[in-house]
Amino acid sequence: MNTKTTVIPEEALKRQFAFCDRVSAYWHEKGITPGAYVETYGCQQNEADSEKIRGYLTQCGYRMMPQAEGADVVVMNTCAIREHAEQRVFGNLGALTHTKRRHPEQKIFLCGCMAGQSVVTDRIRKSYPHVDGVFSTHHLWQFPEILWNVLSQGRRQFYITDEPGSIAEGIPQNRDGILKSWVSIMYGCNNFCTYCIVPYVRGRERSRRKEDILAECRELIEKGCREITLLGQNVNSYGKDLYDNFDFADLLSEIADIPGDFWIRFMTSHPRDASRKLFDTMAASPKIAKQLHLPFQSGSSRVLKAMNRHYDREKYLEAVNYAKSVMPGLVLTSDVIVGFPGETEAEFEETVSLIEQVRYDALFTFIFSPRPGTPAADMADPTPKEEKNRRFDRLCAVQNAISEEIHAGYVGKTLRCLIDGRDKDMLTARTEGGRLVRLPGDDDLIGTYQEVTATGSTTWSLTGTLSHP
């Protein structure tokens, strides 16, 4: 793996914009306004990457379409975290043979984390001849060049070499609205958890300059953004590759100092780097949402060591307890893996007891999925699938009961919420802690903060009414 970080020079980006002009002229000569469809799988970082892909496509003259049928370009931005996600991609990729048969000029691209795995690209070469181009996350900044080569040469393009992890500033972004926005602050990961493929497909940690992040945040806020979510595989390690005396907590403080009425959220935090300074910074600013996603993965210290997580149960609980002490209303969520290779029944019960002790607002739960190329994929795994399913169901039942009880405690309380959309006959909103609220109201409330009184609850959400209609 190449671990050197490259900052893409301005001239190289200008060259990509020149390719955008060539693609635009190609379609102009045909008298066609081409259509493009981008399908995204996986995490918020993939969503942010898709905004850049759509930005490039818009620059190339494409209009965005809601489906692959009839599109001149289809881009599938993929996730490699779990086997189920990969199989879903392959299934949908195979289905595109039908759209391409009806529209032979359609160009199909696969990118994202799956494209960083040689086993995947080999399969695409051999079994998916209708796919015109494949590019890994390291080559996203070159997408206009890849697209132009496919259009002009009529040959398949594979941009999958082990390039250095790069930072490319200035790629246009076509966002899904301005009310809520993703802002990537860093890329890659240095942790090498034994079950995780991310460091192998996204490279090592590399931070954007704080000046570029602050400029992007200021522009978003000036355009009316009311919620910024900072993204990184481990935001808590931001700046370690750039600065001696400036860390993630300092970045949060500077963003919070930008004038305007907005909330700041972030994902994802690794417990090994979750510091008291971070929690104190969150507690001190009303603009930093009192919401923390802090994945623990297992409640067993032995399993955590086998996962190469660099903390144990006691250290994790120490961090959580301090965070709750300085932010009494903190909404806490987490990730947990059931059935890691070698996990015993007693170790699984340690996970359940940690959930009962911490009392999370919600959990993202997964049954272990072996990823080829990771150490955990080669570990002995004697636990039957049926037993893993039983444990998974038990864990979900415990957490669902806790979530239902916590949500019931909101009823009768008045909460500041950002009205962010509509779901059928109800407005949707989010509390500072990220809890979903449904309430009656008019569309002119969308984009505003409102005081909402909670009137009902379920395991997953709240209902409410405006406190001052």
Solvent accessible surface area in square Angstrom, and as a share of the most:
residue,aa,sasa,rsa
1,M,104,0.46
2,N,59,0.30
3,T,78,0.45
4,K,145,0.62
5,T,57,0.33
6,T,47,0.28
7,V,104,0.60
8,I,17,0.09
9,P,79,0.50
10,E,125,0.56
11,E,119,0.53
12,A,22,0.17
13,L,8,0.04
14,K,104,0.44
15,R,131,0.48
16,Q,1,0.01
17,F,57,0.24
18,A,46,0.36
19,F,12,0.05
20,C,0,0.00
21,D,93,0.48
22,R,121,0.44
23,V,0,0.00
24,S,41,0.26
25,A,48,0.37
26,Y,58,0.22
27,W,16,0.06
28,H,149,0.67
29,E,149,0.67
30,K,105,0.45
31,G,70,0.67
32,I,84,0.43
33,T,90,0.53
34,P,3,0.02
35,G,0,0.00
36,A,0,0.00
37,Y,39,0.15
38,V,19,0.11
39,E,42,0.19
40,T,37,0.21
41,Y,7,0.03
42,G,52,0.50
43,C,53,0.32
44,Q,54,0.24
45,Q,9,0.04
46,N,1,0.01
47,E,61,0.27
48,A,2,0.01
49,D,8,0.04
50,S,0,0.00
51,E,7,0.03
52,K,27,0.11
53,I,0,0.00
54,R,30,0.11
55,G,3,0.03
56,Y,1,0.00
57,L,0,0.00
58,T,70,0.40
59,Q,89,0.40
60,C,1,0.00
61,G,32,0.31
62,Y,9,0.03
63,R,119,0.43
64,M,65,0.29
65,M,38,0.17
66,P,124,0.78
67,Q,97,0.43
68,A,15,0.11
69,E,64,0.29
70,G,38,0.37
71,A,0,0.00
72,D,16,0.08
73,V,0,0.00
74,V,1,0.00
75,V,0,0.00
76,M,3,0.01
77,N,2,0.01
78,T,0,0.00
79,C,7,0.04
80,A,0,0.00
81,I,60,0.30
82,R,82,0.30
83,E,85,0.38
84,H,142,0.63
85,A,19,0.15
86,E,16,0.07
87,Q,87,0.39
88,R,136,0.49
89,V,0,0.00
90,F,10,0.04
91,G,47,0.45
92,N,55,0.28
93,L,0,0.00
94,G,27,0.26
95,A,53,0.41
96,L,13,0.07
97,T,42,0.24
98,H,88,0.39
99,T,14,0.08
100,K,33,0.14
101,R,161,0.59
102,R,153,0.56
103,H,46,0.20
104,P,95,0.60
105,E,111,0.50
106,Q,0,0.00
107,K,34,0.14
108,I,0,0.00
109,F,0,0.00
110,L,0,0.00
111,C,1,0.01
112,G,3,0.03
113,C,7,0.04
114,M,0,0.00
115,A,1,0.00
116,G,31,0.29
117,Q,15,0.07
118,S,84,0.54
119,V,95,0.55
120,V,4,0.02
121,T,2,0.01
122,D,66,0.34
123,R,97,0.35
124,I,0,0.00
125,R,112,0.41
126,K,167,0.71
127,S,70,0.45
128,Y,24,0.09
129,P,98,0.62
130,H,26,0.12
131,V,0,0.00
132,D,21,0.11
133,G,0,0.00
134,V,0,0.00
135,F,1,0.00
136,S,3,0.02
137,T,21,0.12
138,H,18,0.08
139,H,9,0.04
140,L,16,0.08
141,W,41,0.14
142,Q,28,0.12
143,F,1,0.00
144,P,0,0.00
145,E,20,0.09
146,I,0,0.00
147,L,0,0.00
148,W,50,0.17
149,N,22,0.11
150,V,3,0.02
151,L,20,0.10
152,S,57,0.37
153,Q,82,0.37
154,G,64,0.61
155,R,154,0.56
156,R,83,0.30
157,Q,21,0.09
158,F,42,0.18
159,Y,39,0.15
160,I,52,0.26
161,T,85,0.50
162,D,82,0.42
163,E,68,0.31
164,P,30,0.19
165,G,5,0.05
166,S,17,0.11
167,I,10,0.05
168,A,19,0.15
169,E,58,0.26
170,G,59,0.57
171,I,15,0.08
172,P,35,0.22
173,Q,61,0.27
174,N,43,0.22
175,R,44,0.16
176,D,115,0.59
177,G,49,0.47
178,I,60,0.30
179,L,34,0.17
180,K,73,0.31
181,S,5,0.04
182,W,71,0.25
183,V,0,0.00
184,S,8,0.05
185,I,0,0.00
186,M,1,0.00
187,Y,26,0.10
188,G,0,0.00
189,C,14,0.08
190,N,63,0.32
191,N,8,0.04
192,F,55,0.23
193,C,10,0.06
194,T,17,0.10
195,Y,29,0.11
196,C,25,0.15
197,I,7,0.04
198,V,9,0.05
199,P,1,0.01
200,Y,85,0.32
201,V,3,0.02
202,R,10,0.04
203,G,3,0.03
204,R,77,0.28
205,E,21,0.09
206,R,13,0.05
207,S,6,0.04
208,R,18,0.06
209,R,129,0.47
210,K,48,0.20
211,E,82,0.37
212,D,34,0.17
213,I,0,0.00
214,L,13,0.06
215,A,53,0.41
216,E,26,0.11
217,C,0,0.00
218,R,108,0.39
219,E,89,0.40
220,L,7,0.03
221,I,14,0.07
222,E,142,0.64
223,K,126,0.54
224,G,25,0.24
225,C,0,0.00
226,R,67,0.24
227,E,11,0.05
228,I,0,0.00
229,T,12,0.07
230,L,0,0.00
231,L,4,0.02
232,G,7,0.06
233,Q,47,0.21
234,N,2,0.01
235,V,0,0.00
236,N,12,0.06
237,S,4,0.03
238,Y,1,0.00
239,G,1,0.01
240,K,135,0.57
241,D,75,0.39
242,L,80,0.40
243,Y,60,0.23
244,D,141,0.73
245,N,142,0.73
246,F,26,0.11
247,D,52,0.27
248,F,4,0.02
249,A,4,0.03
250,D,34,0.17
251,L,0,0.00
252,L,0,0.00
253,S,45,0.29
254,E,64,0.29
255,I,0,0.00
256,A,11,0.09
257,D,114,0.59
258,I,11,0.05
259,P,113,0.71
260,G,40,0.38
261,D,71,0.37
262,F,2,0.01
263,W,6,0.02
264,I,0,0.00
265,R,24,0.09
266,F,12,0.05
267,M,45,0.20
268,T,34,0.20
269,S,1,0.00
270,H,11,0.05
271,P,4,0.03
272,R,89,0.32
273,D,32,0.17
274,A,15,0.11
275,S,50,0.32
276,R,136,0.50
277,K,94,0.40
278,L,5,0.03
279,F,1,0.01
280,D,61,0.32
281,T,21,0.12
282,M,0,0.00
283,A,38,0.29
284,A,85,0.66
285,S,18,0.12
286,P,113,0.71
287,K,44,0.19
288,I,0,0.00
289,A,1,0.01
290,K,36,0.15
291,Q,42,0.19
292,L,1,0.01
293,H,12,0.05
294,L,0,0.00
295,P,7,0.04
296,F,1,0.00
297,Q,16,0.07
298,S,1,0.00
299,G,0,0.00
300,S,1,0.01
301,S,40,0.26
302,R,119,0.43
303,V,0,0.00
304,L,1,0.01
305,K,168,0.71
306,A,28,0.22
307,M,0,0.00
308,N,50,0.26
309,R,12,0.04
310,H,88,0.39
311,Y,17,0.06
312,D,57,0.30
313,R,36,0.13
314,E,110,0.49
315,K,93,0.39
316,Y,2,0.01
317,L,21,0.10
318,E,103,0.46
319,A,15,0.11
320,V,1,0.01
321,N,85,0.44
322,Y,44,0.17
323,A,0,0.00
324,K,68,0.29
325,S,76,0.49
326,V,46,0.27
327,M,6,0.03
328,P,125,0.78
329,G,63,0.60
330,L,16,0.08
331,V,6,0.04
332,L,2,0.01
333,T,5,0.03
334,S,0,0.00
335,D,27,0.14
336,V,0,0.00
337,I,17,0.09
338,V,1,0.00
339,G,1,0.01
340,F,2,0.01
341,P,7,0.04
342,G,29,0.28
343,E,5,0.02
344,T,67,0.39
345,E,71,0.32
346,A,71,0.55
347,E,18,0.08
348,F,1,0.00
349,E,61,0.27
350,E,65,0.29
351,T,3,0.01
352,V,2,0.01
353,S,44,0.29
354,L,1,0.00
355,I,0,0.00
356,E,91,0.41
357,Q,106,0.47
358,V,6,0.03
359,R,92,0.33
360,Y,0,0.00
361,D,11,0.06
362,A,21,0.16
363,L,25,0.12
364,F,109,0.45
365,T,30,0.17
366,F,54,0.23
367,I,56,0.28
368,F,18,0.07
369,S,21,0.14
370,P,63,0.40
371,R,6,0.02
372,P,81,0.51
373,G,66,0.63
374,T,3,0.02
375,P,65,0.41
376,A,2,0.02
377,A,36,0.28
378,D,129,0.67
379,M,66,0.29
380,A,86,0.66
381,D,60,0.31
382,P,106,0.67
383,T,23,0.13
384,P,80,0.51
385,K,148,0.63
386,E,127,0.57
387,E,46,0.20
388,K,15,0.06
389,N,53,0.27
390,R,105,0.38
391,R,12,0.04
392,F,49,0.20
393,D,89,0.46
394,R,89,0.32
395,L,0,0.00
396,C,30,0.18
397,A,62,0.48
398,V,25,0.15
399,Q,7,0.03
400,N,49,0.25
401,A,60,0.46
402,I,12,0.06
403,S,3,0.02
404,E,92,0.41
405,E,108,0.49
406,I,40,0.20
407,H,2,0.01
408,A,54,0.42
409,G,44,0.42
410,Y,32,0.12
411,V,69,0.39
412,G,59,0.56
413,K,112,0.48
414,T,74,0.43
415,L,30,0.15
416,R,90,0.33
417,C,0,0.00
418,L,0,0.00
419,I,0,0.00
420,D,34,0.17
421,G,15,0.14
422,R,98,0.36
423,D,54,0.28
424,K,180,0.76
425,D,113,0.58
426,M,51,0.23
427,L,0,0.00
428,T,19,0.11
429,A,0,0.00
430,R,82,0.30
431,T,7,0.04
432,E,51,0.23
433,G,6,0.06
434,G,8,0.08
435,R,26,0.09
436,L,36,0.18
437,V,1,0.01
438,R,77,0.28
439,L,0,0.00
440,P,68,0.43
441,G,28,0.27
442,D,98,0.51
443,D,83,0.43
444,D,118,0.61
445,L,32,0.16
446,I,64,0.32
447,G,21,0.21
448,T,50,0.29
449,Y,32,0.12
450,Q,47,0.21
451,E,71,0.32
452,V,1,0.00
453,T,36,0.21
454,A,2,0.01
455,T,76,0.44
456,G,20,0.19
457,S,41,0.26
458,T,71,0.41
459,T,23,0.13
460,W,171,0.60
461,S,10,0.06
462,L,1,0.00
463,T,52,0.30
464,G,3,0.03
465,T,60,0.35
466,L,33,0.16
467,S,33,0.22
468,H,154,0.69
469,P,147,0.93
